[in-house]
């Protein structure tokens, strides 16, 4: 991360997952913009999160305005809204890092892996936004409840993307949010984290918890 802190714009930031990431990055001192379908909804989320966690946000805006304001964009909307929102903010995303947290869940059978014909939601994002956007896939396997709790998050994050430097920036953002994260290869590999989410949903329902994943056996090396 450079000395000049990037503005993080979370599209769909009023939801459970987006708001969990939002307050953690704001608590780490990053300028965070919360985006939502309407500015009013975004401003309400900002007010509620500020009161709950004692953090300050840059602004609450509608999703397109948030995308314009952000240096790094984060997509945290349901799969059913992914394509429409991407087409709406496509122009605003050019030249930026775009973190895709989308999971291709198909209700009501969300505990069953149902990948799109394109292979992964992250690959849909890259196709819609175009080659001038550095799409990085991350955070699919972190339970929203764990993000909303205080303290470090007891799980790891797989970070995939075709640009290693963009992946590294996302790993730094994860660490600022109190989460360990690892390079997991090119964007094609996002299929693993996306599919694993349905497996974790099944585990969480069966054992009534908020399970995540851990990467083991690496010792102290960060290479």
Secondary structure, DSSP 8 states (H G I E B T S, - for coil): --SS---EEEETTTSHHHHHHHHHHHHTT--EEEEESSHHHHHHHHHHHHHHH----SEEEEHHHHHHH-SEEEE-S-HHHHHHHHHHHHHHHTTSEEEE------TT-TTS----TTS-HHHHHHHHH-TTSEEEE--TTS-HHHHHSSS--SSEEEEEES-HHHHHHHHHHHHHTT-EEEE--SGGGHHHHHHHHHHHHHHHHHHTS-------S-TT---
